[in-house]
Amino acid sequence: GNRARLHVAEWMSLHGRTIRGTAWSPELSAQRLTSWLSHSPVILQKADANFYRRFLRCICLHVGYLGLIAKYVPDGEVRLKVRIALAMASISMPNSASKIARQGRKLDQEMERQILPDGGHVSRNPRVMLELLLDLLPLRQSYINLGHDVPAGLVPAIDRMFPAIRFFRHQDGDLALFNGTTATLANELASVLRYDETSGRPSRSLPDISYHRLAVGDTIVIVDTGKPASIELSRNAHCGCLSFELSSGRYRFIVNSGFPQYASAAFKRVSRTTAAHSTVTIADRSSARISHSRFLGPVIVSGISETEVDRRIDEKRADILTASHDGYGSLGYVHQRELELNEAGTKIRGRDWIRIDEKRQPEPAEAVCRFHVHPLIELSQEDEETVIMQAPDGTAWAFSAPARQVTIAEDVFMADVSGIRPSLQIEVAFELPATTEIRWLLEQRS
């Protein structure tokens, strides 16, 4: 209690008088208000009257500021976090029933807009869903504990999000690294899923945010088949369309590089490129272009305009996903990827086909198909076209590309709790338009 009070007192003396600077960014202000209100019994325990008055004044300053800017905050999770903070403040402080209901309605409207019918968040970032649940679950409990009517959309939104967050969960308990997801502390995810009363099996796809999951036994493949919902919502989006991740047993084998939470702007920008994802890169370019404009911010300004997806089960009960994107249309190419997981969950057949756009003259270019490997996995080259991936518990998968040179290259893994760490990647390079199709196979070794 004393230490918490000291931190709050120090912050109030440094930043609590005028609203300016990074400390008052909408996201930090909303998170701080929610945290202060949630932990106020600890902060105010044994507090003197002077501290109590200053604390309340600062809370009121937050509420007034966030109330003014709520409509104008950039679209996405920050706007929803502002609404969560204002709803929490409305029931934590003396307010009329009509004001509490009004803040609840505004929260409902924002949740309905941002938490889609499949339970995914409009940002397409699995990590955002976890962060929102970490705020929404205490908010729901606060409404119940304080005897207020829970906003009509709050419980249904939470119930939709649980199966969606399970969809992105790998065998090791971590979230898949798509569109800004970084390291997840095991206790964060476990503490959220403890409240999951839906506890159903994850679905095969999240159609509203365009992800697919191929799963048999303890083999899980998660694939990104979509693009940002809007320019404004692409501020943290990655150029990783058609990338996939594979986990088997208790380990992740193939991953994306992930987002480095505490790193330079240069590393953060690199983590968003197509080359940082387990997919095909053409001419060393990304499948979408990230703006360098200081006015616009790092939004995605051009790239994929169309994606196509088809999913079927064949006569041998294999699960087959075929998807394509036109992010390399300016070079005259369309990337189509087919993934087939057999009925036993022991073989994944892959086919990357670079279709030539009939309306354009294709430019000669080098294409590289990359498979980023998790740092805990050991790699060994069996022959020119085969690499063995082995987990610490002995689980092994062989990657092979018939009649192709398969190479092991240095890499970095950016979503580790300890920061950026070295890792390895498997690469298959081919020349366009001479070669437009490569086939590869991932096979579990006993």
MARVEX-840383 format. One record per residue (C-alpha): z, x, y. Coordinates in pm, 1 decimal, decimal comma. Example, Ala and Ser with C-alpha at 12.3 -4.5 7.8 and 13.67 -1.06 7.14 Angstrom:
BEGIN
       pz       px       py
    780,0   1230,0   -450,0
    714,0   1367,0   -106,0
end
This chain:
BEGIN
       pz       px       py
      0,0      0,0      0,0
     97,7    274,0    246,6
   -214,3    478,2    176,6
   -443,8    173,8    208,9
   -275,5     84,7    539,6
   -319,3    440,7    667,4
   -693,2    434,1    587,3
   -740,1     96,0    757,4
   -535,6    203,7   1062,5
   -740,4    523,2   1093,1
  -1068,4    329,7   1070,4
   -950,8     77,5   1333,2
   -853,0    352,2   1577,1
  -1189,8    530,5   1530,6
  -1432,7    235,7   1511,0
  -1239,7    -87,8   1561,4
  -1278,7   -127,9   1937,2
  -1655,8   -124,5   1988,8
  -1936,7   -236,2   1760,5
  -2176,4     58,6   1733,0
  -2301,6    328,4   1497,3
  -2344,7    346,8   1120,3
  -1991,5    216,9   1057,8
  -2106,7   -122,0   1189,4
  -2432,5   -148,2    993,5
  -2461,7   -503,6    851,7
  -2422,5   -390,0    489,1
  -2112,5   -175,6    553,0
  -1954,7   -438,3    779,2
  -2002,6   -712,4    518,0
  -1870,2   -493,8    236,0
  -1571,9   -383,8    444,6
  -1480,7   -741,3    540,9
  -1501,2   -855,8    177,5
  -1291,5   -556,7     61,0
  -1026,8   -595,2    332,7
   -986,0   -965,9    260,5
   -972,8   -909,0   -117,6
   -709,4   -637,0    -81,9
   -518,6   -782,2    216,6
   -198,8   -849,7     11,5
   -180,4   -474,2    -62,4
   -284,1   -364,6    290,7
    -33,4   -597,9    462,1
    259,0   -541,3    227,6
    549,7   -408,4    438,4
    319,9   -389,2    745,9
    483,1   -410,2   1089,6
    392,2   -682,3   1341,8
    178,5   -446,0   1553,1
    -42,3   -342,8   1257,3
    -67,8   -706,5   1143,6
   -197,2   -815,8   1488,7
   -450,2   -529,1   1507,1
   -569,8   -603,0   1153,3
   -625,0   -973,5   1227,6
   -804,3   -890,5   1552,7
  -1036,6   -654,6   1366,3
  -1102,7   -916,9   1094,6
  -1194,9  -1169,1   1367,5
  -1426,3   -910,2   1527,1
  -1603,7   -866,0   1191,5
  -1638,3  -1242,0   1141,0
  -1779,1  -1295,8   1490,6
  -2023,5  -1004,9   1460,3
  -2149,9  -1100,7   1113,2
  -2179,0  -1466,2   1217,3
  -2406,6  -1362,2   1506,2
  -2635,2  -1132,6   1305,7
  -2648,9  -1324,1    972,5
  -2989,3  -1483,4   1046,8
  -3146,2  -1158,9   1165,6
  -3036,4   -919,0    890,7
  -3332,2   -786,6    682,5
  -3415,6  -1010,1    389,3
  -3259,6   -926,5     54,9
  -2917,1   -835,7    -76,3
  -2771,8   -734,5    264,2
  -2828,2  -1085,5    399,8
  -2663,6  -1234,2     91,4
  -2368,1   -992,5    118,6
  -2317,8  -1104,5    480,7
  -2306,1  -1468,3    363,9
  -2058,2  -1378,1     86,2
  -1831,8  -1202,5    341,2
  -1844,0  -1499,2    581,9
  -1767,5  -1746,7    300,1
  -1474,3  -1530,3    189,2
  -1344,3  -1515,3    550,0
  -1377,0  -1894,2    594,2
  -1132,2  -1963,0    308,4
   -901,6  -1664,8    374,5
   -824,9  -1761,9    735,3
   -706,1  -2087,5    895,7
  -1023,4  -2299,6    925,7
  -1120,2  -2666,1    927,4
  -1259,5  -2820,8    608,5
  -1593,8  -2877,1    783,3
  -1625,2  -2508,0    879,5
  -1539,8  -2397,9    521,8
  -1800,1  -2643,4    385,7
  -2060,9  -2520,3    637,4
  -2017,7  -2155,3    534,1
  -2033,7  -2266,0    168,0
  -2362,5  -2450,0    230,0
  -2515,3  -2146,9    403,5
  -2409,7  -1926,9    110,9
  -2564,4  -2180,9   -131,0
  -2895,9  -2177,9     56,4
  -2914,0  -1797,3     51,6
  -2822,0  -1777,6   -316,9
  -3079,7  -2038,0   -411,9
  -3344,3  -1836,2   -227,3
  -3242,7  -1496,0   -363,5
  -3113,5  -1563,5   -717,5
  -3427,6  -1685,5   -891,2
  -3440,1  -1941,7  -1177,1
  -3450,8  -1662,3  -1440,1
  -3129,6  -1511,5  -1294,9
  -3304,3  -1208,9  -1143,5
  -3262,9  -1103,0   -781,3
  -3563,1  -1105,3   -544,5
  -3526,1   -726,2   -490,5
  -3611,8   -673,7   -862,5
  -3331,1   -414,3   -873,0
  -3090,3   -461,8  -1169,3
  -2817,8   -266,3   -988,0
  -2819,7   -519,0   -700,1
  -2740,3   -796,1   -949,8
  -2434,2   -603,3  -1068,0
  -2315,3   -539,3   -710,5
  -2358,6   -907,1   -618,8
  -2161,4  -1019,8   -924,8
  -1881,7   -778,3   -828,3
  -1854,7   -977,8   -502,6
  -1936,8  -1329,6   -629,3
  -1682,0  -1334,1   -913,9
  -1378,4  -1265,9   -685,2
  -1521,3  -1517,3   -433,4
  -1537,7  -1789,9   -699,6
  -1179,1  -1710,5   -802,0
  -1061,6  -1718,6   -437,4
  -1206,5  -2069,0   -388,2
  -1022,2  -2187,2   -701,8
   -692,3  -2008,4   -623,2
   -681,2  -2140,4   -265,2
   -764,9  -2496,6   -373,3
  -1100,7  -2529,6   -195,6
  -1412,2  -2695,2   -334,3
  -1636,9  -2428,9   -486,5
  -1985,3  -2434,8   -321,8
  -2218,8  -2632,0   -549,4
  -2459,1  -2342,2   -614,0
  -2204,8  -2063,5   -673,4
  -2117,2  -2123,2  -1041,0
  -2479,6  -2199,4  -1150,4
  -2601,2  -1880,2   -974,5
  -2337,4  -1668,0  -1150,6
  -2422,9  -1830,9  -1485,8
  -2793,9  -1751,6  -1435,5
  -2721,3  -1389,5  -1348,9
  -2518,5  -1302,8  -1659,6
  -2805,5  -1328,1  -1914,1
  -3035,8  -1147,9  -1665,8
  -2798,3   -853,9  -1632,4
  -2764,8   -838,6  -2012,8
  -3146,5   -823,7  -2025,2
  -3136,2   -485,2  -1844,9
  -2849,2   -343,8  -2048,1
  -2935,8    -55,3  -2280,2
  -2772,1     35,8  -2609,7
  -2542,6    289,0  -2434,9
  -2412,6     18,4  -2198,7
  -2604,2    145,3  -1893,2
  -2855,6    -50,4  -1687,1
  -3228,8     24,5  -1703,2
  -3348,3    242,3  -1413,0
  -3595,9     25,7  -1224,2
  -3650,4    -26,4   -849,9
  -3353,8    158,3   -706,4
  -3103,4    140,8   -992,3
  -2874,1    441,2  -1003,9
  -2591,8    551,0  -1235,2
  -2369,0    264,1  -1348,5
  -2006,2    333,7  -1426,2
  -1934,5    184,4  -1770,4
  -1620,2      8,6  -1644,6
  -1817,0   -169,4  -1365,3
  -2054,7   -338,1  -1606,3
  -1783,7   -405,5  -1865,3
  -1553,2   -561,3  -1604,5
  -1830,9   -798,4  -1492,2
  -1945,2   -894,2  -1843,2
  -1586,5   -976,7  -1937,1
  -1629,0  -1296,3  -1734,1
  -1957,1  -1390,1  -1904,2
  -1906,9  -1724,1  -2075,8
  -2278,7  -1767,1  -2147,6
  -2280,5  -1465,3  -2388,4
  -2620,6  -1561,9  -2524,8
  -2881,8  -1312,4  -2640,1
  -3097,6  -1173,5  -2358,5
  -3432,9  -1348,8  -2322,6
  -3766,3  -1182,9  -2406,9
  -3876,7  -1187,5  -2042,6
  -3763,7  -1257,1  -1686,3
  -4082,2  -1427,0  -1560,8
  -3972,6  -1474,0  -1197,1
  -3909,6  -1101,7  -1140,5
  -4172,7   -987,9  -1397,1
  -3992,3   -780,9  -1658,7
  -4031,6   -785,6  -2037,4
  -3795,4   -683,0  -2314,8
  -3909,8   -598,5  -2666,5
  -3606,3   -573,6  -2894,0
  -3552,6   -551,7  -3270,3
  -3218,7   -445,2  -3419,3
  -3090,6   -153,3  -3213,4
  -3431,5    -63,0  -3063,4
  -3482,4   -187,5  -2708,0
  -3790,5   -145,9  -2486,7
  -3774,7   -275,2  -2126,8
  -4096,5   -288,9  -1922,4
  -4165,3   -345,0  -1550,7
  -4476,5   -563,6  -1514,8
  -4441,7   -673,0  -1151,4
  -4464,5   -582,6   -784,5
  -4244,0   -645,6   -476,9
  -4215,6  -1009,6   -368,8
  -4284,9   -919,4     -4,0
  -4318,5   -620,5    228,8
  -3968,2   -681,0    366,0
  -3820,4   -684,6     14,1
  -3999,1   -359,4    -80,3
  -3767,1   -138,9    129,8
  -3605,5      2,9   -186,7
  -3878,4    -85,3   -438,1
  -4030,1    184,8   -658,9
  -4394,9    244,5   -753,5
  -4316,1    204,3  -1123,6
  -4535,8    -83,5  -1240,1
  -4601,5    -65,2  -1619,6
  -4326,4    194,9  -1670,0
  -4089,3    138,9  -1961,4
  -3757,8    258,9  -2101,9
  -3657,4    296,9  -2467,6
  -3307,6    302,7  -2615,3
  -3220,3    328,8  -2981,4
  -2885,6    347,6  -3157,5
  -2631,4    443,7  -2893,0
  -2867,9    647,9  -2675,4
  -3144,8    611,3  -2420,3
  -3449,5    816,3  -2518,3
  -3723,0    740,7  -2262,7
  -3614,9    652,4  -1908,7
  -3735,4    650,5  -1550,0
  -3593,6    920,8  -1321,5
  -3369,5    669,9  -1139,9
  -3252,4    658,9   -779,0
  -3026,9    942,7   -652,0
  -2747,7    767,8   -462,5
  -2619,6   1081,1   -286,9
  -2922,4   1298,6   -213,5
  -3152,9   1398,6     67,8
  -3416,8   1158,7    201,6
  -3682,9   1377,9     35,4
  -3532,2   1330,8   -311,7
  -3492,8    958,1   -251,6
  -3859,7    933,5   -156,8
  -3967,6   1132,6   -465,6
  -3761,1    903,6   -691,4
  -3977,8    610,4   -576,5
  -4312,9    770,1   -668,1
  -4510,4    669,9   -977,9
  -4470,3   1024,3  -1118,3
  -4092,1    964,0  -1143,1
  -4157,3    678,0  -1387,1
  -4262,1    663,7  -1752,3
  -4618,8    550,5  -1694,2
  -4964,4    685,8  -1600,5
  -5024,3    860,8  -1267,0
  -5383,0    912,7  -1145,4
  -5491,4   1192,5   -908,0
  -5126,4   1278,4   -840,3
  -5096,2    958,1   -634,2
  -4859,3    665,3   -660,9
  -4982,7    318,2   -754,7
  -4855,2    195,9   -414,6
  -4816,3    355,0    -70,8
  -4476,0    391,5     95,8
  -4475,2    377,0    475,6
  -4360,3    680,0    678,7
  -4323,7    464,3    990,4
  -3984,6    485,9   1162,4
  -4043,6    137,2   1300,4
  -4125,9    -32,2    967,3
  -3890,0    173,3    752,6
  -3976,2    293,2    399,9
  -4148,6    -28,6    290,6
  -4443,5    -46,4     50,1
  -4747,8   -120,9    266,8
  -5035,6   -119,0     18,3
  -5112,3    -78,7   -348,5
  -5092,2   -336,5   -624,3
  -5239,6   -672,7   -530,0
  -5277,2   -815,8   -879,9
  -5102,8   -782,9  -1215,8
  -5192,8   -948,9  -1544,8
  -4954,2   -994,2  -1837,4
  -5000,6  -1124,1  -2191,9
  -4736,0  -1139,0  -2467,0
  -4790,4  -1238,9  -2828,1
  -4662,2  -1199,3  -3183,5
  -4933,3  -1093,5  -3428,1
  -4975,9  -1184,7  -3797,8
  -4756,2   -888,3  -3903,2
  -4473,9  -1019,1  -3676,4
  -4522,6   -727,3  -3434,7
  -4431,2   -799,9  -3070,1
  -4726,2   -705,8  -2844,9
  -4718,5   -681,1  -2465,6
  -5039,9   -617,7  -2269,5
  -5023,5   -574,8  -1891,9
  -5240,7   -430,2  -1615,1
  -5228,3   -350,2  -1243,3
  -5491,4   -262,8   -980,7
  -5281,6     -9,2   -786,3
  -5552,8    255,1   -833,9
  -5833,6     23,9   -719,6
  -5916,3    253,7   -425,8
  -6010,7    523,8   -681,6
  -6212,0    271,3   -884,4
  -5963,2    222,0  -1171,3
  -5737,8    -47,1  -1322,7
  -5450,5     66,1  -1547,7
  -5390,8   -144,6  -1858,7
  -5103,5    -67,8  -2097,3
  -5040,4   -217,0  -2439,9
  -4706,7   -176,3  -2619,9
  -4655,1   -296,7  -2976,2
  -4311,4   -296,5  -3142,4
  -4324,5   -352,4  -3519,4
  -4111,1   -611,2  -3701,0
  -3865,1   -346,4  -3825,8
  -3813,5   -194,4  -3476,0
  -3906,7    153,3  -3603,6
  -4255,5    201,3  -3451,8
  -4393,0    156,8  -3100,6
  -4769,3    184,8  -3067,8
  -4893,8    254,4  -2716,0
  -5237,1    231,6  -2561,5
  -5316,5    327,3  -2203,1
  -5660,9    217,1  -2098,9
  -5794,5    309,9  -1753,7
  -6060,5     45,7  -1696,2
  -6337,7    135,1  -1455,4
  -6369,3   -116,4  -1173,6
  -6729,5   -240,7  -1192,9
  -6746,2   -300,4   -817,0
  -6666,8     63,3   -729,7
  -6790,6    409,7   -813,3
  -6498,4    577,4   -996,6
  -6378,3    908,6   -853,8
  -6329,7   1199,3  -1099,8
  -5955,0   1258,0  -1130,6
  -5685,2   1391,4  -1361,9
  -5454,7   1129,2  -1513,0
  -5113,3   1216,9  -1655,6
  -4919,2    989,2  -1887,2
  -4549,4   1080,0  -1848,4
  -4246,8    997,6  -2061,9
  -3925,2   1102,2  -1888,4
  -3660,7   1192,0  -2144,6
  -3287,1   1131,7  -2096,8
  -3090,5   1458,6  -2047,6
  -2878,1   1400,0  -2361,7
  -3188,5   1405,4  -2584,2
  -3311,0   1735,6  -2733,4
  -3686,5   1797,5  -2755,9
  -3876,3   2016,7  -3000,8
  -4251,8   2063,2  -3039,6
  -4354,0   1992,7  -3400,2
  -4725,6   2061,1  -3345,2
  -4985,6   2033,5  -3066,7
  -4983,7   1654,7  -3072,5
  -4622,3   1578,8  -3176,3
  -4281,8   1616,1  -3008,7
  -3948,8   1528,7  -3176,1
  -3673,9   1366,7  -2966,6
  -3324,1   1393,0  -3112,7
  -3001,4   1229,4  -2992,0
  -2655,7   1391,8  -3031,5
  -2573,9   1152,9  -3320,9
  -2885,3   1260,0  -3514,2
  -3102,0    956,9  -3431,7
  -3456,6   1089,6  -3390,8
  -3791,8    959,4  -3269,2
  -4125,8   1137,9  -3296,1
  -4377,5   1103,1  -3014,6
  -4739,0   1173,8  -3107,3
  -5079,1   1131,3  -2942,9
  -5359,9   1185,9  -3197,9
  -5626,5   1437,2  -3087,1
  -5441,8   1501,4  -2757,7
  -5243,3   1796,3  -2625,3
  -4880,9   1679,8  -2593,8
  -4671,3   1909,5  -2373,9
  -4303,8   1938,6  -2282,7
  -4244,5   1997,2  -1909,2
  -3940,0   2047,6  -1688,1
  -3803,0   1741,6  -1510,1
  -3503,2   1611,0  -1316,5
  -3288,7   1306,7  -1395,7
  -3170,2   1151,1  -1068,8
  -2939,3    873,4  -1189,2
  -2644,9   1065,1  -1326,5
  -2286,1   1003,2  -1213,3
  -2252,1   1376,7  -1143,9
  -2571,9   1389,9   -933,9
  -2922,7   1520,2   -998,4
  -2946,5   1718,3  -1322,5
  -3226,0   1901,5  -1508,1
  -3403,9   1724,0  -1792,4
  -3739,4   1729,4  -1973,1
  -4047,6   1511,6  -1988,3
  -4335,5   1465,1  -2232,3
  -4683,1   1474,9  -2075,3
  -5030,1   1382,4  -2196,3
  -5305,0   1474,5  -1947,2
  -5665,5   1352,4  -1957,1
  -5970,2   1362,4  -1729,9
  -6123,8   1050,8  -1572,3
  -6380,1    904,2  -1608,4
  -6473,7   1115,8  -1915,3
  -6168,9    986,8  -2107,4
  -6056,0    633,7  -2023,1
  -5823,2    557,9  -2312,7
  -5533,6    732,1  -2486,3
  -5331,8    607,0  -2780,5
  -4984,1    723,4  -2869,1
  -4710,4    644,0  -3118,2
  -4330,8    651,8  -3111,1
  -4186,4    649,9  -3461,8
  -3824,6    659,3  -3572,7
  -3746,6    948,1  -3809,4
  -3475,9    904,1  -4070,3
end
